[in-house]
Structures are given as structure tokens and as C-alpha cells.
Amino acid sequence: MRLIRRTKASPEAETAMRAAEKSLQDAQAHGPVAEAKLTESRRVREQIRAHNRANSYSDWIEGIVLGRLSDG
């Protein structure tokens, strides 16, 4: 006669499993928030680049105008 041994997880293992599942759920819940922040960061970075390009162009034009005024 063979005895089938049923193993039951220890209370510590059950607690660890619940904690791991909760951690995974928390991480999955924060995924969309992190993605939204990343998207916003990229958008702001692109706006800053556009602003810097506009400022550079404005400074270039100003240099031309001031150069012509000082030549006159």
C-alpha cells in the first residue's frame, strides 16, 4: 500500500505568497501611471527643445539687426 503524502504550505509560505501577489498587483496598477509620467516628460522635453530653438533663432536675428545698426 502506497501512502500519498499531501503537502500543505506552511503559514509563512502562504503569507509570502500573498505578499508577492499583492506586490505584483501594486506594480501592475502603477504601470499606467508610470507610462503617463514618461509620456508627459517626453512632451515637456520636446517643448523645451522647441523653445530653445526659437530662442536661438531670435538671438541670431537680434545679432543681425544689432550688427546692421552698429554698421550704420
PQR file with spaces between the fields and no chain letter, atoms N, CA, C, O and H, PARSE charges and radii, in Angstrom:
ATOM       1  N    MET     1       0.833   -1.180    0.000 -0.4000 1.5000
ATOM       2  CA   MET     1       0.000    0.000    0.000 -0.0000 2.0000
ATOM       3  C    MET     1       0.882    1.249    0.000  0.5500 1.7000
ATOM       4  O    MET     1       1.815    1.397    0.789 -0.5500 1.4000
ATOM       5  N    ARG     2       0.536    2.117   -0.913 -0.4000 1.5000
ATOM       6  CA   ARG     2       1.289    3.367   -1.025 -0.0000 2.0000
ATOM       7  C    ARG     2       0.558    4.477   -0.296  0.5500 1.7000
ATOM       8  O    ARG     2      -0.664    4.602   -0.383 -0.5500 1.4000
ATOM       9  H    ARG     2      -0.222    1.997   -1.554  0.4000 1.0000
ATOM      10  N    LEU     3       1.296    5.250    0.395 -0.4000 1.5000
ATOM      11  CA   LEU     3       0.720    6.413    1.066 -0.0000 2.0000
ATOM      12  C    LEU     3       0.974    7.637    0.213  0.5500 1.7000
ATOM      13  O    LEU     3       2.103    7.888   -0.206 -0.5500 1.4000
ATOM      14  H    LEU     3       2.288    5.148    0.465  0.4000 1.0000
ATOM      15  N    ILE     4      -0.056    8.385   -0.038 -0.4000 1.5000
ATOM      16  CA   ILE     4       0.092    9.638   -0.777 -0.0000 2.0000
ATOM      17  C    ILE     4       0.206   10.740    0.248  0.5500 1.7000
ATOM      18  O    ILE     4      -0.677   10.956    1.079 -0.5500 1.4000
ATOM      19  H    ILE     4      -0.974    8.182    0.303  0.4000 1.0000
ATOM      20  N    ARG     5       1.286   11.403    0.161 -0.4000 1.5000
ATOM      21  CA   ARG     5       1.512   12.477    1.109 -0.0000 2.0000
ATOM      22  C    ARG     5       1.056   13.788    0.509  0.5500 1.7000
ATOM      23  O    ARG     5       1.534   14.189   -0.553 -0.5500 1.4000
ATOM      24  H    ARG     5       2.003   11.228   -0.514  0.4000 1.0000
ATOM      25  N    ARG     6       0.178   14.427    1.146 -0.4000 1.5000
ATOM      26  CA   ARG     6      -0.270   15.746    0.694 -0.0000 2.0000
ATOM      27  C    ARG     6       0.527   16.798    1.448  0.5500 1.7000
ATOM      28  O    ARG     6       0.607   16.797    2.676 -0.5500 1.4000
ATOM      29  H    ARG     6      -0.210   14.102    2.009  0.4000 1.0000
ATOM      30  N    THR     7       1.093   17.665    0.691 -0.4000 1.5000
ATOM      31  CA   THR     7       1.875   18.720    1.341 -0.0000 2.0000
ATOM      32  C    THR     7       1.012   19.965    1.449  0.5500 1.7000
ATOM      33  O    THR     7       0.339   20.378    0.505 -0.5500 1.4000
ATOM      34  H    THR     7       1.028   17.667   -0.307  0.4000 1.0000
ATOM      35  N    LYS     8       1.059   20.518    2.588 -0.4000 1.5000
ATOM      36  CA   LYS     8       0.339   21.762    2.820 -0.0000 2.0000
ATOM      37  C    LYS     8       1.381   22.841    3.055  0.5500 1.7000
ATOM      38  O    LYS     8       2.348   22.658    3.794 -0.5500 1.4000
ATOM      39  H    LYS     8       1.606   20.183    3.355  0.4000 1.0000
ATOM      40  N    ALA     9       1.154   23.960    2.407 -0.4000 1.5000
ATOM      41  CA   ALA     9       2.104   25.050    2.554 -0.0000 2.0000
ATOM      42  C    ALA     9       2.087   25.559    3.988  0.5500 1.7000
ATOM      43  O    ALA     9       1.052   25.587    4.654 -0.5500 1.4000
ATOM      44  H    ALA     9       0.368   24.109    1.806  0.4000 1.0000
ATOM      45  N    SER    10       3.254   25.953    4.431 -0.4000 1.5000
ATOM      46  CA   SER    10       3.362   26.488    5.788 -0.0000 2.0000
ATOM      47  C    SER    10       2.706   27.865    5.838  0.5500 1.7000
ATOM      48  O    SER    10       2.548   28.514    4.803 -0.5500 1.4000
ATOM      49  H    SER    10       4.094   25.930    3.890  0.4000 1.0000
ATOM      50  N    PRO    11       2.323   28.313    7.028 -0.5600 1.5000
ATOM      51  CA   PRO    11       1.749   29.662    7.146  0.2800 2.0000
ATOM      52  C    PRO    11       2.690   30.750    6.622  0.5500 1.7000
ATOM      53  O    PRO    11       2.248   31.747    6.052 -0.5500 1.4000
ATOM      54  N    GLU    12       3.986   30.541    6.824 -0.4000 1.5000
ATOM      55  CA   GLU    12       4.953   31.523    6.332 -0.0000 2.0000
ATOM      56  C    GLU    12       4.947   31.571    4.803  0.5500 1.7000
ATOM      57  O    GLU    12       5.024   32.641    4.201 -0.5500 1.4000
ATOM      58  H    GLU    12       4.345   29.731    7.287  0.4000 1.0000
ATOM      59  N    ALA    13       4.853   30.391    4.193 -0.4000 1.5000
ATOM      60  CA   ALA    13       4.819   30.341    2.728 -0.0000 2.0000
ATOM      61  C    ALA    13       3.542   30.980    2.196  0.5500 1.7000
ATOM      62  O    ALA    13       3.568   31.685    1.187 -0.5500 1.4000
ATOM      63  H    ALA    13       4.791   29.522    4.682  0.4000 1.0000
ATOM      64  N    GLU    14       2.437   30.735    2.867 -0.4000 1.5000
ATOM      65  CA   GLU    14       1.159   31.351    2.465 -0.0000 2.0000
ATOM      66  C    GLU    14       1.254   32.874    2.561  0.5500 1.7000
ATOM      67  O    GLU    14       0.814   33.591    1.663 -0.5500 1.4000
ATOM      68  H    GLU    14       2.415   30.162    3.686  0.4000 1.0000
ATOM      69  N    THR    15       1.826   33.351    3.650 -0.4000 1.5000
ATOM      70  CA   THR    15       1.985   34.799    3.844 -0.0000 2.0000
ATOM      71  C    THR    15       2.899   35.384    2.778  0.5500 1.7000
ATOM      72  O    THR    15       2.618   36.448    2.227 -0.5500 1.4000
ATOM      73  H    THR    15       2.184   32.769    4.380  0.4000 1.0000
ATOM      74  N    ALA    16       3.989   34.692    2.488 -0.4000 1.5000
ATOM      75  CA   ALA    16       4.918   35.163    1.463 -0.0000 2.0000
ATOM      76  C    ALA    16       4.242   35.186    0.090  0.5500 1.7000
ATOM      77  O    ALA    16       4.455   36.109   -0.696 -0.5500 1.4000
ATOM      78  H    ALA    16       4.218   33.827    2.936  0.4000 1.0000
ATOM      79  N    MET    17       3.427   34.168   -0.193 -0.4000 1.5000
ATOM      80  CA   MET    17       2.731   34.108   -1.478 -0.0000 2.0000
ATOM      81  C    MET    17       1.738   35.261   -1.601  0.5500 1.7000
ATOM      82  O    MET    17       1.646   35.893   -2.654 -0.5500 1.4000
ATOM      83  H    MET    17       3.254   33.418    0.446  0.4000 1.0000
ATOM      84  N    ARG    18       1.006   35.534   -0.542 -0.4000 1.5000
ATOM      85  CA   ARG    18       0.052   36.655   -0.574 -0.0000 2.0000
ATOM      86  C    ARG    18       0.790   37.983   -0.752  0.5500 1.7000
ATOM      87  O    ARG    18       0.343   38.853   -1.500 -0.5500 1.4000
ATOM      88  H    ARG    18       1.081   35.021    0.313  0.4000 1.0000
ATOM      89  N    ALA    19       1.911   38.131   -0.066 -0.4000 1.5000
ATOM      90  CA   ALA    19       2.692   39.366   -0.178 -0.0000 2.0000
ATOM      91  C    ALA    19       3.231   39.529   -1.608  0.5500 1.7000
ATOM      92  O    ALA    19       3.234   40.635   -2.149 -0.5500 1.4000
ATOM      93  H    ALA    19       2.274   37.424    0.542  0.4000 1.0000
ATOM      94  N    ALA    20       3.681   38.437   -2.210 -0.4000 1.5000
ATOM      95  CA   ALA    20       4.190   38.505   -3.583 -0.0000 2.0000
ATOM      96  C    ALA    20       3.071   38.863   -4.555  0.5500 1.7000
ATOM      97  O    ALA    20       3.275   39.666   -5.466 -0.5500 1.4000
ATOM      98  H    ALA    20       3.679   37.539   -1.771  0.4000 1.0000
ATOM      99  N    GLU    21       1.895   38.276   -4.368 -0.4000 1.5000
ATOM     100  CA   GLU    21       0.759   38.594   -5.238 -0.0000 2.0000
ATOM     101  C    GLU    21       0.352   40.050   -5.091  0.5500 1.7000
ATOM     102  O    GLU    21       0.048   40.711   -6.084 -0.5500 1.4000
ATOM     103  H    GLU    21       1.729   37.625   -3.628  0.4000 1.0000
ATOM     104  N    LYS    22       0.341   40.562   -3.858 -0.4000 1.5000
ATOM     105  CA   LYS    22      -0.011   41.957   -3.616 -0.0000 2.0000
ATOM     106  C    LYS    22       1.013   42.881   -4.266  0.5500 1.7000
ATOM     107  O    LYS    22       0.653   43.893   -4.867 -0.5500 1.4000
ATOM     108  H    LYS    22       0.588   40.025   -3.051  0.4000 1.0000
ATOM     109  N    SER    23       2.283   42.529   -4.143 -0.4000 1.5000
ATOM     110  CA   SER    23       3.344   43.337   -4.748 -0.0000 2.0000
ATOM     111  C    SER    23       3.188   43.382   -6.263  0.5500 1.7000
ATOM     112  O    SER    23       3.349   44.436   -6.878 -0.5500 1.4000
ATOM     113  H    SER    23       2.576   41.707   -3.655  0.4000 1.0000
ATOM     114  N    LEU    24       2.875   42.238   -6.859 -0.4000 1.5000
ATOM     115  CA   LEU    24       2.671   42.189   -8.301 -0.0000 2.0000
ATOM     116  C    LEU    24       1.472   43.035   -8.712  0.5500 1.7000
ATOM     117  O    LEU    24       1.535   43.765   -9.701 -0.5500 1.4000
ATOM     118  H    LEU    24       2.744   41.382   -6.359  0.4000 1.0000
ATOM     119  N    GLN    25       0.389   42.941   -7.962 -0.4000 1.5000
ATOM     120  CA   GLN    25      -0.798   43.748   -8.267 -0.0000 2.0000
ATOM     121  C    GLN    25      -0.493   45.238   -8.154  0.5500 1.7000
ATOM     122  O    GLN    25      -0.925   46.033   -8.989 -0.5500 1.4000
ATOM     123  H    GLN    25       0.338   42.348   -7.159  0.4000 1.0000
ATOM     124  N    ASP    26       0.250   45.608   -7.124 -0.4000 1.5000
ATOM     125  CA   ASP    26       0.628   47.023   -6.950 -0.0000 2.0000
ATOM     126  C    ASP    26       1.483   47.506   -8.116  0.5500 1.7000
ATOM     127  O    ASP    26       1.287   48.607   -8.630 -0.5500 1.4000
ATOM     128  H    ASP    26       0.602   44.963   -6.446  0.4000 1.0000
ATOM     129  N    ALA    27       2.434   46.666   -8.526 -0.4000 1.5000
ATOM     130  CA   ALA    27       3.302   47.046   -9.640 -0.0000 2.0000
ATOM     131  C    ALA    27       2.497   47.199  -10.925  0.5500 1.7000
ATOM     132  O    ALA    27       2.724   48.133  -11.695 -0.5500 1.4000
ATOM     133  H    ALA    27       2.593   45.771   -8.108  0.4000 1.0000
ATOM     134  N    GLN    28       1.561   46.286  -11.159 -0.4000 1.5000
ATOM     135  CA   GLN    28       0.730   46.364  -12.360 -0.0000 2.0000
ATOM     136  C    GLN    28      -0.171   47.590  -12.323  0.5500 1.7000
ATOM     137  O    GLN    28      -0.423   48.202  -13.361 -0.5500 1.4000
ATOM     138  H    GLN    28       1.377   45.528  -10.534  0.4000 1.0000
ATOM     139  N    ALA    29      -0.657   47.955  -11.148 -0.4000 1.5000
ATOM     140  CA   ALA    29      -1.528   49.127  -11.020 -0.0000 2.0000
ATOM     141  C    ALA    29      -0.756   50.419  -11.282  0.5500 1.7000
ATOM     142  O    ALA    29      -1.324   51.385  -11.792 -0.5500 1.4000
ATOM     143  H    ALA    29      -0.452   47.458  -10.305  0.4000 1.0000
ATOM     144  N    HIS    30       0.528   50.442  -10.938 -0.4000 1.5000
ATOM     145  CA   HIS    30       1.322   51.655  -11.120 -0.0000 2.0000
ATOM     146  C    HIS    30       1.900   51.764  -12.528  0.5500 1.7000
ATOM     147  O    HIS    30       2.432   52.812  -12.894 -0.5500 1.4000
ATOM     148  H    HIS    30       0.989   49.657  -10.524  0.4000 1.0000
ATOM     149  N    GLY    31       1.805   50.715  -13.309 -0.4000 1.5000
ATOM     150  CA   GLY    31       2.325   50.733  -14.675 -0.0000 2.0000
ATOM     151  C    GLY    31       1.748   51.861  -15.511  0.5500 1.7000
ATOM     152  O    GLY    31       2.510   52.621  -16.108 -0.5500 1.4000
ATOM     153  H    GLY    31       1.373   49.864  -13.011  0.4000 1.0000
ATOM     154  N    PRO    32       0.422   52.000  -15.576 -0.5600 1.5000
ATOM     155  CA   PRO    32      -0.161   53.087  -16.379  0.2800 2.0000
ATOM     156  C    PRO    32       0.249   54.480  -15.885  0.5500 1.7000
ATOM     157  O    PRO    32       0.430   55.397  -16.686 -0.5500 1.4000
ATOM     158  N    VAL    33       0.393   54.630  -14.581 -0.4000 1.5000
ATOM     159  CA   VAL    33       0.810   55.927  -14.024 -0.0000 2.0000
ATOM     160  C    VAL    33       2.232   56.249  -14.476  0.5500 1.7000
ATOM     161  O    VAL    33       2.522   57.372  -14.889 -0.5500 1.4000
ATOM     162  H    VAL    33       0.247   53.884  -13.931  0.4000 1.0000
ATOM     163  N    ALA    34       3.103   55.266  -14.395 -0.4000 1.5000
ATOM     164  CA   ALA    34       4.491   55.475  -14.820 -0.0000 2.0000
ATOM     165  C    ALA    34       4.554   55.787  -16.316  0.5500 1.7000
ATOM     166  O    ALA    34       5.320   56.652  -16.741 -0.5500 1.4000
ATOM     167  H    ALA    34       2.868   54.354  -14.060  0.4000 1.0000
ATOM     168  N    GLU    35       3.751   55.086  -17.107 -0.4000 1.5000
ATOM     169  CA   GLU    35       3.727   55.333  -18.551 -0.0000 2.0000
ATOM     170  C    GLU    35       3.236   56.749  -18.854  0.5500 1.7000
ATOM     171  O    GLU    35       3.772   57.416  -19.739 -0.5500 1.4000
ATOM     172  H    GLU    35       3.128   54.384  -16.762  0.4000 1.0000
ATOM     173  N    ALA    36       2.221   57.207  -18.124 -0.4000 1.5000
ATOM     174  CA   ALA    36       1.702   58.564  -18.325 -0.0000 2.0000
ATOM     175  C    ALA    36       2.754   59.604  -17.957  0.5500 1.7000
ATOM     176  O    ALA    36       2.899   60.613  -18.648 -0.5500 1.4000
ATOM     177  H    ALA    36       1.785   56.665  -17.405  0.4000 1.0000
ATOM     178  N    LYS    37       3.483   59.365  -16.880 -0.4000 1.5000
ATOM     179  CA   LYS    37       4.536   60.303  -16.475 -0.0000 2.0000
ATOM     180  C    LYS    37       5.658   60.350  -17.515  0.5500 1.7000
ATOM     181  O    LYS    37       6.196   61.416  -17.812 -0.5500 1.4000
ATOM     182  H    LYS    37       3.365   58.546  -16.319  0.4000 1.0000
ATOM     183  N    LEU    38       6.000   59.193  -18.059 -0.4000 1.5000
ATOM     184  CA   LEU    38       7.034   59.144  -19.085 -0.0000 2.0000
ATOM     185  C    LEU    38       6.594   59.901  -20.333  0.5500 1.7000
ATOM     186  O    LEU    38       7.378   60.647  -20.918 -0.5500 1.4000
ATOM     187  H    LEU    38       5.563   58.326  -17.818  0.4000 1.0000
ATOM     188  N    THR    39       5.353   59.711  -20.737 -0.4000 1.5000
ATOM     189  CA   THR    39       4.813   60.415  -21.903 -0.0000 2.0000
ATOM     190  C    THR    39       4.820   61.927  -21.671  0.5500 1.7000
ATOM     191  O    THR    39       5.209   62.696  -22.550 -0.5500 1.4000
ATOM     192  H    THR    39       4.716   59.105  -20.261  0.4000 1.0000
ATOM     193  N    GLU    40       4.392   62.340  -20.494 -0.4000 1.5000
ATOM     194  CA   GLU    40       4.384   63.767  -20.156 -0.0000 2.0000
ATOM     195  C    GLU    40       5.802   64.331  -20.153  0.5500 1.7000
ATOM     196  O    GLU    40       6.033   65.440  -20.634 -0.5500 1.4000
ATOM     197  H    GLU    40       4.076   61.716  -19.780  0.4000 1.0000
ATOM     198  N    SER    41       6.743   63.574  -19.616 -0.4000 1.5000
ATOM     199  CA   SER    41       8.136   64.011  -19.583 -0.0000 2.0000
ATOM     200  C    SER    41       8.682   64.196  -20.997  0.5500 1.7000
ATOM     201  O    SER    41       9.383   65.170  -21.273 -0.5500 1.4000
ATOM     202  H    SER    41       6.555   62.672  -19.225  0.4000 1.0000
ATOM     203  N    ARG    42       8.363   63.273  -21.880 -0.4000 1.5000
ATOM     204  CA   ARG    42       8.819   63.397  -23.272 -0.0000 2.0000
ATOM     205  C    ARG    42       8.195   64.610  -23.942  0.5500 1.7000
ATOM     206  O    ARG    42       8.861   65.311  -24.704 -0.5500 1.4000
ATOM     207  H    ARG    42       7.793   62.482  -21.655  0.4000 1.0000
ATOM     208  N    ARG    43       6.930   64.859  -23.665 -0.4000 1.5000
ATOM     209  CA   ARG    43       6.236   66.014  -24.252 -0.0000 2.0000
ATOM     210  C    ARG    43       6.875   67.318  -23.773  0.5500 1.7000
ATOM     211  O    ARG    43       7.130   68.219  -24.572 -0.5500 1.4000
ATOM     212  H    ARG    43       6.389   64.289  -23.046  0.4000 1.0000
ATOM     213  N    VAL    44       7.125   67.412  -22.494 -0.4000 1.5000
ATOM     214  CA   VAL    44       7.737   68.623  -21.928 -0.0000 2.0000
ATOM     215  C    VAL    44       9.152   68.817  -22.483  0.5500 1.7000
ATOM     216  O    VAL    44       9.554   69.936  -22.801 -0.5500 1.4000
ATOM     217  H    VAL    44       6.918   66.680  -21.845  0.4000 1.0000
ATOM     218  N    ARG    45       9.897   67.721  -22.593 -0.4000 1.5000
ATOM     219  CA   ARG    45      11.253   67.813  -23.145 -0.0000 2.0000
ATOM     220  C    ARG    45      11.212   68.348  -24.577  0.5500 1.7000
ATOM     221  O    ARG    45      12.044   69.174  -24.950 -0.5500 1.4000
ATOM     222  H    ARG    45       9.571   66.812  -22.335  0.4000 1.0000
ATOM     223  N    GLU    46      10.269   67.891  -25.366 -0.4000 1.5000
ATOM     224  CA   GLU    46      10.152   68.367  -26.744 -0.0000 2.0000
ATOM     225  C    GLU    46       9.751   69.847  -26.780  0.5500 1.7000
ATOM     226  O    GLU    46      10.232   70.599  -27.628 -0.5500 1.4000
ATOM     227  H    GLU    46       9.593   67.220  -25.063  0.4000 1.0000
ATOM     228  N    GLN    47       8.877   70.261  -25.868 -0.4000 1.5000
ATOM     229  CA   GLN    47       8.507   71.679  -25.792 -0.0000 2.0000
ATOM     230  C    GLN    47       9.716   72.539  -25.439  0.5500 1.7000
ATOM     231  O    GLN    47       9.887   73.627  -25.989 -0.5500 1.4000
ATOM     232  H    GLN    47       8.486   69.650  -25.179  0.4000 1.0000
ATOM     233  N    ILE    48      10.544   72.061  -24.535 -0.4000 1.5000
ATOM     234  CA   ILE    48      11.747   72.808  -24.148 -0.0000 2.0000
ATOM     235  C    ILE    48      12.699   72.919  -25.338  0.5500 1.7000
ATOM     236  O    ILE    48      13.283   73.976  -25.577 -0.5500 1.4000
ATOM     237  H    ILE    48      10.405   71.178  -24.088  0.4000 1.0000
ATOM     238  N    ARG    49      12.850   71.833  -26.074 -0.4000 1.5000
ATOM     239  CA   ARG    49      13.713   71.877  -27.260 -0.0000 2.0000
ATOM     240  C    ARG    49      13.189   72.889  -28.276  0.5500 1.7000
ATOM     241  O    ARG    49      13.964   73.662  -28.840 -0.5500 1.4000
ATOM     242  H    ARG    49      12.376   70.974  -25.879  0.4000 1.0000
ATOM     243  N    ALA    50      11.883   72.888  -28.510 -0.4000 1.5000
ATOM     244  CA   ALA    50      11.288   73.843  -29.462 -0.0000 2.0000
ATOM     245  C    ALA    50      11.499   75.274  -28.974  0.5500 1.7000
ATOM     246  O    ALA    50      11.814   76.165  -29.762 -0.5500 1.4000
ATOM     247  H    ALA    50      11.253   72.261  -28.052  0.4000 1.0000
ATOM     248  N    HIS    51      11.326   75.485  -27.680 -0.4000 1.5000
ATOM     249  CA   HIS    51      11.530   76.812  -27.096 -0.0000 2.0000
ATOM     250  C    HIS    51      12.987   77.250  -27.263  0.5500 1.7000
ATOM     251  O    HIS    51      13.260   78.401  -27.601 -0.5500 1.4000
ATOM     252  H    HIS    51      11.070   74.760  -27.040  0.4000 1.0000
ATOM     253  N    ASN    52      13.905   76.338  -27.028 -0.4000 1.5000
ATOM     254  CA   ASN    52      15.332   76.661  -27.176 -0.0000 2.0000
ATOM     255  C    ASN    52      15.686   76.983  -28.627  0.5500 1.7000
ATOM     256  O    ASN    52      16.484   77.881  -28.894 -0.5500 1.4000
ATOM     257  H    ASN    52      13.683   75.402  -26.754  0.4000 1.0000
ATOM     258  N    ARG    53      15.083   76.240  -29.566 -0.4000 1.5000
ATOM     259  CA   ARG    53      15.325   76.539  -30.991 -0.0000 2.0000
ATOM     260  C    ARG    53      14.803   77.935  -31.333  0.5500 1.7000
ATOM     261  O    ARG    53      15.468   78.698  -32.034 -0.5500 1.4000
ATOM     262  H    ARG    53      14.434   75.510  -29.349  0.4000 1.0000
ATOM     263  N    ALA    54      13.611   78.262  -30.834 -0.4000 1.5000
ATOM     264  CA   ALA    54      13.037   79.584  -31.097 -0.0000 2.0000
ATOM     265  C    ALA    54      13.912   80.677  -30.491  0.5500 1.7000
ATOM     266  O    ALA    54      14.126   81.716  -31.116 -0.5500 1.4000
ATOM     267  H    ALA    54      13.071   77.642  -30.265  0.4000 1.0000
ATOM     268  N    ASN    55      14.413   80.454  -29.292 -0.4000 1.5000
ATOM     269  CA   ASN    55      15.295   81.445  -28.666 -0.0000 2.0000
ATOM     270  C    ASN    55      16.593   81.611  -29.443  0.5500 1.7000
ATOM     271  O    ASN    55      17.091   82.726  -29.599 -0.5500 1.4000
ATOM     272  H    ASN    55      14.238   79.610  -28.784  0.4000 1.0000
ATOM     273  N    SER    56      17.139   80.505  -29.928 -0.4000 1.5000
ATOM     274  CA   SER    56      18.369   80.587  -30.714 -0.0000 2.0000
ATOM     275  C    SER    56      18.145   81.389  -31.987  0.5500 1.7000
ATOM     276  O    SER    56      18.967   82.225  -32.362 -0.5500 1.4000
ATOM     277  H    SER    56      16.734   79.599  -29.801  0.4000 1.0000
ATOM     278  N    TYR    57      17.033   81.127  -32.639 -0.4000 1.5000
ATOM     279  CA   TYR    57      16.697   81.867  -33.862 -0.0000 2.0000
ATOM     280  C    TYR    57      16.514   83.348  -33.550  0.5500 1.7000
ATOM     281  O    TYR    57      17.003   84.206  -34.286 -0.5500 1.4000
ATOM     282  H    TYR    57      16.365   80.448  -32.335  0.4000 1.0000
ATOM     283  N    SER    58      15.821   83.645  -32.476 -0.4000 1.5000
ATOM     284  CA   SER    58      15.592   85.029  -32.072 -0.0000 2.0000
ATOM     285  C    SER    58      16.914   85.731  -31.768  0.5500 1.7000
ATOM     286  O    SER    58      17.118   86.880  -32.160 -0.5500 1.4000
ATOM     287  H    SER    58      15.424   82.948  -31.879  0.4000 1.0000
ATOM     288  N    ASP    59      17.804   85.036  -31.069 -0.4000 1.5000
ATOM     289  CA   ASP    59      19.123   85.607  -30.768 -0.0000 2.0000
ATOM     290  C    ASP    59      19.917   85.855  -32.048  0.5500 1.7000
ATOM     291  O    ASP    59      20.617   86.861  -32.161 -0.5500 1.4000
ATOM     292  H    ASP    59      17.638   84.102  -30.751  0.4000 1.0000
ATOM     293  N    TRP    60      19.808   84.942  -33.010 -0.4000 1.5000
ATOM     294  CA   TRP    60      20.510   85.089  -34.286 -0.0000 2.0000
ATOM     295  C    TRP    60      20.000   86.324  -35.039  0.5500 1.7000
ATOM     296  O    TRP    60      20.791   87.118  -35.549 -0.5500 1.4000
ATOM     297  H    TRP    60      19.239   84.124  -32.918  0.4000 1.0000
ATOM     298  N    ILE    61      18.668   86.477  -35.103 -0.4000 1.5000
ATOM     299  CA   ILE    61      18.070   87.642  -35.760 -0.0000 2.0000
ATOM     300  C    ILE    61      18.494   88.924  -35.047  0.5500 1.7000
ATOM     301  O    ILE    61      18.850   89.913  -35.688 -0.5500 1.4000
ATOM     302  H    ILE    61      18.026   85.832  -34.688  0.4000 1.0000
ATOM     303  N    GLU    62      18.453   88.897  -33.715 -0.4000 1.5000
ATOM     304  CA   GLU    62      18.846   90.072  -32.934 -0.0000 2.0000
ATOM     305  C    GLU    62      20.294   90.455  -33.237  0.5500 1.7000
ATOM     306  O    GLU    62      20.615   91.637  -33.359 -0.5500 1.4000
ATOM     307  H    GLU    62      18.164   88.094  -33.194  0.4000 1.0000
ATOM     308  N    GLY    63      21.162   89.455  -33.357 -0.4000 1.5000
ATOM     309  CA   GLY    63      22.564   89.723  -33.675 -0.0000 2.0000
ATOM     310  C    GLY    63      22.709   90.393  -35.037  0.5500 1.7000
ATOM     311  O    GLY    63      23.512   91.312  -35.201 -0.5500 1.4000
ATOM     312  H    GLY    63      20.901   88.495  -33.258  0.4000 1.0000
ATOM     313  N    ILE    64      21.928   89.931  -36.014 -0.4000 1.5000
ATOM     314  CA   ILE    64      21.972   90.538  -37.346 -0.0000 2.0000
ATOM     315  C    ILE    64      21.504   91.987  -37.292  0.5500 1.7000
ATOM     316  O    ILE    64      22.154   92.873  -37.847 -0.5500 1.4000
ATOM     317  H    ILE    64      21.276   89.185  -35.881  0.4000 1.0000
ATOM     318  N    VAL    65      20.381   92.230  -36.626 -0.4000 1.5000
ATOM     319  CA   VAL    65      19.821   93.586  -36.542 -0.0000 2.0000
ATOM     320  C    VAL    65      20.780   94.514  -35.813  0.5500 1.7000
ATOM     321  O    VAL    65      21.038   95.626  -36.276 -0.5500 1.4000
ATOM     322  H    VAL    65      19.853   91.511  -36.175  0.4000 1.0000
ATOM     323  N    LEU    66      21.309   94.075  -34.684 -0.4000 1.5000
ATOM     324  CA   LEU    66      22.224   94.926  -33.937 -0.0000 2.0000
ATOM     325  C    LEU    66      23.519   95.172  -34.726  0.5500 1.7000
ATOM     326  O    LEU    66      24.097   96.258  -34.675 -0.5500 1.4000
ATOM     327  H    LEU    66      21.100   93.172  -34.308  0.4000 1.0000
ATOM     328  N    GLY    67      23.958   94.136  -35.455 -0.4000 1.5000
ATOM     329  CA   GLY    67      25.141   94.310  -36.299 -0.0000 2.0000
ATOM     330  C    GLY    67      24.913   95.356  -37.379  0.5500 1.7000
ATOM     331  O    GLY    67      25.788   96.179  -37.649 -0.5500 1.4000
ATOM     332  H    GLY    67      23.489   93.254  -35.497  0.4000 1.0000
ATOM     333  N    ARG    68      23.752   95.323  -37.988 -0.4000 1.5000
ATOM     334  CA   ARG    68      23.451   96.320  -39.027 -0.0000 2.0000
ATOM     335  C    ARG    68      23.290   97.720  -38.449  0.5500 1.7000
ATOM     336  O    ARG    68      23.689   98.702  -39.075 -0.5500 1.4000
ATOM     337  H    ARG    68      23.041   94.655  -37.769  0.4000 1.0000
ATOM     338  N    LEU    69      22.708   97.816  -37.260 -0.4000 1.5000
ATOM     339  CA   LEU    69      22.551   99.130  -36.632 -0.0000 2.0000
ATOM     340  C    LEU    69      23.908   99.723  -36.264  0.5500 1.7000
ATOM     341  O    LEU    69      24.114  100.929  -36.399 -0.5500 1.4000
ATOM     342  H    LEU    69      22.384   97.019  -36.751  0.4000 1.0000
ATOM     343  N    SER    70      24.828   98.889  -35.803 -0.4000 1.5000
ATOM     344  CA   SER    70      26.134   99.417  -35.405 -0.0000 2.0000
ATOM     345  C    SER    70      26.989   99.749  -36.628  0.5500 1.7000
ATOM     346  O    SER    70      27.922  100.547  -36.528 -0.5500 1.4000
ATOM     347  H    SER    70      24.660   97.909  -35.694  0.4000 1.0000
ATOM     348  N    ASP    71      26.680   99.139  -37.795 -0.4000 1.5000
ATOM     349  CA   ASP    71      27.426   99.451  -39.020 -0.0000 2.0000
ATOM     350  C    ASP    71      26.955  100.782  -39.615  0.5500 1.7000
ATOM     351  O    ASP    71      27.697  101.449  -40.336 -0.5500 1.4000
ATOM     352  H    ASP    71      25.922   98.491  -37.876  0.4000 1.0000
ATOM     353  N    GLY    72      25.723  101.155  -39.303 -0.4000 1.5000
ATOM     354  CA   GLY    72      25.099  102.312  -39.945 -0.0000 2.0000
ATOM     355  C    GLY    72      25.501  103.576  -39.337  0.5500 1.7000
ATOM     356  O    GLY    72      25.056  104.639  -39.772 -0.5500 1.4000
ATOM     357  H    GLY    72      25.120  100.613  -38.717  0.4000 1.0000
